[in-house]
Each structure stands twice: as structure tokens, then as C-alpha cells.
């Protein structure tokens, strides 16, 4: 009962996404099962028991990032319960997040992506091929998130002003510019989409071959299949194209604040990771190119 109230709070007041709600529910269920196995009432959970629980997660092989996500979810849950008067104090309040070594965003070199996109543009004959090309172009050409891509409707594409309305996290709106090549291809895609005469018509921009709104696994499959043609790295997700977009702009001298706005970051700290990525790339180029490096 408490969990459902909390999830409704996150959904309607915090406006969290369905994916985030599912993640929170999973973390709460995990803790609930542990508490039951320890034969303790949920209201009696204390700081020591929580520390034991998170330690077990780590011992079971969970990455520090995953454990920290669990800590954050449980902290929020208890904060809600305390606010509602269900518990007197938040036993997770003093739990500290695990230290995480900084990892630079994984990217694919822009030259490889450009070659791939040119090949896809040339080979795009049928509707599915054109759609796959548009998916790749949108992700690399605008830096939008997968969830944002799935939310784009045809009416959000402003052909005249060369921009697309994007609904980001918590439905925060922003416009992203569209370059001329992508704009032309979007027009062509929309024409092909109309020609399909789908029985299941939808207002969403990206659709399945049956005309239904696209879903996350489909986009993952499209991106993974095409990136596998140009890179052997393990990470080949839609987010890689977002990282590649940001790094490409930074390498080309774009202002960090402008990149922040394009990516839809709430603060500059999230965008600054790309400065480290760019610095590391420069070091690598220097070592390869300079005779005394």
C-alpha cells in the first residue's frame, strides 16, 4: 500500500517517467523481500539493517552505480514515508553512496558515424530502411535521449523553423535545431510513412513496420545492428550516439553552455564530463602524432 502511494507521488507530483517508476518499484520490492526474510517489520528497519542490505547487494556482484541507485531510491522512499507520518525517522538518511571511479563517456568517432549515415542514406529504399536511417540521424544529429525520440510526434517537427520540439525528463520542453540534410530526409520519411497507408495510424514520428508507435527495444536493435558495422566495442546503445554528438560539438569548439541546452541537462556539471573526454582524445592524438610524445 505504501509503495503504491509513493509511486503515485512520483508519477503525478514529481512527474517521473514510467521507466524510473519501474526502477523505484523494483528497488522497494528488493528491500521488502529482504526485510521479510529477516522477519522484521518494515517500520522497524534501522540504519544497521539497511547497511547490511546494501552490503549484501555489493557482495552479490552489483556494480557501485547500481547500489547507489538503490540507496537513492530507498532514501527517497523513506523520506516520503516520514513526510506522510508512516515512520518517525529516515533510517537511510546517513547511508553514504559508494565511491565510483570516473568513467569517460564511450563514443564512436564522428568520421565513422558520418560514413555510416551516408551509406544508410544512399541505401534507404523501403520504409523500414528510411525509418532506421532517420532514427540514427536524429540520435546523432540532435543528441536526444531514447525516451525523447519515442515521444516525438509529427506535429513537433517544425519544417519551416528547422527545429523539433523535445519533451525531456519530467516533460521539460526544449527545441533542438535540425540540419538541412536531416530536414530533407525527414520530409522524405514522412511521405513514405503516409504512402504506407497504415491501418494503425499514429501521430508519433517513429513507428514500427505495422505503423504502431516505436518502442525502446526496436530502437536499441536498430542502433546496435548499424553501429556493429563500424565498431567492435561492446557498448552500442542509443546513448552512445548522444555522447558522440556532445563530444563532436565540443571538439569543434562549441560553447559548453550551448551543448548543455541542446542536451537538456539541468545543470552544467552533467555536461562537463565531455570536457574530460575531449581532453583525453587530445592526449591520445598528441601521443600518436608528436615525435617526442
C-alpha positions, -999 to 999 in steps of 0.1 A, spaced: 0 0 0 28 24 9 47 16 -22 17 24 -45 12 57 -27 48 66 -31 48 56 -68 17 78 -74 35 106 -57 65 102 -80 42 99 -111 18 128 -105 37 152 -84 73 146 -94 63 136 -130 88 108 -132 89 86 -163 75 51 -165 110 37 -167 120 55 -135 89 44 -117 96 8 -126 131 11 -113 119 26 -80 93 -2 -76 120 -28 -82 143 -13 -55 115 -11 -29 105 -47 -37 141 -59 -32 143 -43 2 108 -56 12 118 -92 4 150 -88 24 131 -74 54 106 -103 52 134 -128 51 149 -112 82 115 -115 100 114 -78 108 85 -53 103 92 -27 77 85 1 102 113 -14 124 141 -12 98 170 7 111 203 21 98 223 -11 106 199 -33 88 200 -11 57 238 -10 57 237 -48 59 212 -49 29 233 -27 7 265 -46 17 248 -78 5 239 -62 -28 276 -53 -33 288 -88 -23 263 -103 -48 282 -85 -75 262 -54 -81 281 -25 -95 286 5 -73 264 26 -97 236 1 -92 240 0 -54 239 38 -53 208 38 -74 192 15 -48 204 37 -20 189 68 -36 156 51 -42 153 38 -7 162 72 7 135 89 -13 110 62 -2 117 67 35 117 104 31 82 101 17 71 78 45 84 102 71 66 131 55 34 111 55 38 102 92 41 65 85 76 63 100 92 86 126 126 88 111 145 80 79 170 51 86 186 56 52 194 93 58 230 86 69 237 59 44 266 71 21 269 64 -15 297 42 -27 327 58 -44 326 54 -81 356 58 -104 350 84 -130 344 68 -164 346 88 -196 316 85 -219 320 59 -246 318 73 -281 321 63 -317 344 86 -339 324 111 -358 341 102 -391 329 66 -388 293 77 -380 292 101 -409 303 74 -433 277 50 -419 249 77 -422 259 84 -458 258 47 -466 224 44 -449 210 74 -468 221 60 -501 208 25 -494 174 36 -479 149 23 -504 119 9 -485 101 24 -455 120 4 -428 154 14 -442 143 50 -443 130 49 -408 162 33 -395 182 60 -412 161 87 -396 165 71 -362 203 71 -365 203 107 -379 181 120 -352 201 105 -323 234 116 -337 222 149 -353 204 162 -322 218 143 -292 183 135 -279 177 106 -255 160 74 -265 129 83 -244 128 117 -261 129 101 -295 100 79 -288 79 109 -276 83 130 -308 51 134 -327 48 146 -363 34 179 -352 66 185 -331 87 188 -363 88 224 -374 99 222 -410 97 260 -416 118 269 -385 141 239 -388 137 227 -353 120 199 -333 101 202 -300 115 178 -275 99 166 -242 127 158 -219 129 145 -183 98 154 -163 83 167 -196 106 197 -197 103 212 -232 132 224 -254 138 229 -291 167 213 -309 178 226 -343 177 203 -374 204 205 -400 194 207 -437 202 171 -447 181 157 -418 153 181 -426 152 169 -462 152 133 -452 125 139 -426 102 152 -453 110 122 -474 104 98 -445 70 114 -437 60 110 -473 70 73 -473 51 69 -440 20 84 -455 23 61 -485 22 30 -463 -15 36 -456 -11 20 -422 -42 5 -407 -30 16 -373 -22 52 -378 -5 71 -351 7 107 -345 41 96 -333 70 102 -357 89 69 -354 68 38 -360 71 1 -365 66 -16 -398 29 -21 -389 25 17 -382 24 14 -344 44 37 -321 81 26 -319 93 10 -286 127 11 -268 138 -24 -278 132 -17 -315 154 15 -313 181 -4 -294 181 -31 -321 184 -6 -349 213 13 -333 232 -19 -323 229 -35 -357 242 -5 -375 269 5 -351 282 -30 -352 291 -23 -388 316 4 -378 328 -5 -343 337 -37 -323 332 -20 -289 307 -37 -266 287 -5 -259 265 2 -290 234 18 -274 214 49 -285 231 68 -256 265 63 -274 252 85 -302 242 111 -276 277 110 -262 292 112 -297 271 142 -306 282 161 -275 319 152 -279 318 161 -316 304 196 -308 329 202 -281 358 191 -303 346 215 -329 347 244 -304 310 247 -294 303 265 -261 297 242 -232 265 261 -221 251 257 -256 258 220 -255 241 218 -221 209 234 -235 209 211 -266 213 180 -244 186 192 -220 208 189 -189 195 206 -157 230 217 -147 264 222 -162 280 195 -141 265 168 -162 278 184 -194 313 189 -181 322 152 -183 326 158 -221 354 182 -215 374 154 -199 365 131 -228 378 158 -252 410 163 -232 417 125 -233 412 124 -270 436 153 -275 462 135 -254 458 104 -275 462 123 -307 492 141 -293 509 108 -283 503 93 -318 513 124 -338 541 141 -319 576 127 -325 587 133 -288 554 122 -272 
